[in-house]
């Protein structure tokens, strides 16, 4: 006859074997697709050119993005329109209005920007994920990865950071990343592609910068 200890071990092993693995968490909430979801940013766009006048030309504006209605993209997939409105920060005048599209397909969050299809996120969100942002457009390969996932950032309890580039040398400084918040989407973008002098990131000869800083979000 089996001893009581043997029976207990057998039953425990059986229950452990029958326990199902938890369902994976994909993280689609970091790329909202609900109609009316909006995000607003203060944007700073800088062009550096030591031979120009001015040498450091800064443009500032307010950008509002709004998820719109369902539309069929050029591959027959159901996508959402993404309305983008640029406003003068001083008087609120509308400067520019454009319509992009976005969708989630095959574990990819895609944005079609000026007819260029770019992969902004991939699912499920894990630290071992890497992907080519430009896999579906003619631009050169741009491999990115998740640097931090599900961490607090500013007032948000859970965010993920996509690392685009972090390179520093005697004459080059390239620092590019994006931050996405659960239920909000993109909350920060900081792209610097600079030619510098003697390791000094403030002594800039040429290059560009673009910075998005969140100012508002919600659902219309």
Residue pairs with C-beta under 8 A, 6 or more apart in sequence:
2 10
24 124
25 124
25 125
26 107
26 123
26 124
26 125
27 121
27 123
27 124
27 125
27 160
27 182
28 104
28 123
29 182
29 183
30 121
30 125
30 159
30 160
30 180
30 181
30 182
30 185
31 102
31 104
31 109
31 120
31 121
31 180
31 185
32 67
32 183
32 184
32 185
33 67
33 80
33 102
33 103
33 104
34 67
34 219
35 67
35 68
35 69
35 70
35 80
36 66
36 67
36 219
36 220
37 66
37 67
37 185
37 218
37 219
38 64
38 65
38 66
38 67
38 216
38 217
38 218
38 219
38 220
39 64
39 65
39 184
39 185
39 186
39 187
39 214
39 216
39 217
40 62
40 63
40 64
40 65
40 214
40 215
40 216
40 217
41 62
41 63
41 64
41 212
41 213
41 214
41 215
42 60
42 62
42 63
42 89
42 212
42 213
42 215
43 60
43 61
43 62
43 63
43 86
43 210
43 211
43 212
43 213
44 58
44 59
44 60
44 209
44 210
44 211
44 213
45 58
45 59
45 60
45 61
45 208
45 209
45 210
46 56
46 57
46 58
46 59
46 208
46 209
46 210
47 56
47 57
47 208
48 55
48 56
48 57
48 194
48 195
48 204
48 205
48 206
48 207
48 208
48 209
49 55
49 57
49 206
50 204
50 205
50 206
56 204
60 89
61 86
61 87
61 88
61 89
61 95
62 86
62 87
62 88
62 89
62 92
62 215
63 84
63 85
63 86
63 87
63 212
64 84
64 85
64 87
65 82
65 83
65 84
65 85
66 82
66 83
66 85
66 220
67 80
67 81
67 82
67 83
67 102
68 80
68 81
68 82
68 83
68 99
69 80
69 81
70 78
70 79
70 80
71 78
71 79
71 80
71 81
71 101
72 78
72 79
73 79
73 101
73 103
73 112
77 103
77 105
78 103
79 101
79 102
79 103
79 112
80 101
80 102
80 103
81 99
81 100
81 101
82 99
82 100
82 101
82 102
82 111
83 97
83 98
83 99
84 96
84 97
84 98
84 99
84 100
85 94
85 96
85 97
86 94
86 95
86 96
86 97
87 93
87 94
87 95
88 95
98 114
100 111
100 112
100 113
100 114
101 111
101 112
102 109
102 110
102 111
102 112
103 109
103 110
104 110
104 123
107 122
107 123
107 124
108 119
108 121
108 122
108 123
108 131
109 119
109 120
109 121
109 122
109 123
110 117
110 118
110 119
110 120
110 136
111 117
111 118
111 120
112 118
116 134
116 137
116 138
116 139
117 136
117 137
118 133
118 134
118 136
118 137
119 131
119 132
119 133
119 135
119 136
120 133
120 162
120 178
120 186
121 160
121 162
121 180
122 129
122 131
125 146
125 149
125 150
125 160
126 146
126 149
127 145
127 146
127 149
129 145
129 146
130 143
130 144
130 145
131 143
131 144
131 145
132 141
132 142
132 143
132 144
133 142
133 143
133 144
133 164
134 140
134 141
134 142
135 141
142 164
144 162
144 163
144 164
145 162
145 163
146 160
146 161
146 162
146 163
147 161
147 162
147 163
147 177
148 159
148 160
148 161
149 160
149 161
150 158
150 159
150 160
151 158
151 159
151 160
151 161
152 158
152 159
153 159
153 161
153 179
153 181
153 187
153 188
154 187
154 214
156 181
156 182
156 184
156 187
157 182
158 181
158 182
159 179
159 180
159 181
159 182
159 187
160 179
160 180
161 177
161 178
161 179
161 180
162 177
162 178
162 179
162 180
163 176
163 177
164 176
164 177
164 178
164 191
165 174
165 175
165 176
166 174
166 175
166 176
166 177
167 173
167 174
167 175
168 174
168 175
168 199
168 201
169 199
170 198
170 199
171 195
171 196
171 197
172 194
172 195
172 196
173 192
173 194
173 196
173 201
174 192
174 193
174 194
175 190
175 191
175 192
176 190
176 191
176 192
176 193
177 189
177 190
178 186
178 188
178 189
178 190
179 186
179 187
179 188
179 189
180 186
180 187
181 187
184 214
184 217
185 217
186 212
187 214
187 217
188 212
188 213
188 214
189 210
189 211
189 212
190 210
190 211
190 212
191 208
191 209
191 210
191 211
192 207
192 208
192 209
193 207
193 208
193 209
194 201
194 204
194 206
194 207
194 208
194 209
195 204
195 205
195 206
195 207
196 203
196 204
196 205
197 203
197 204
197 205
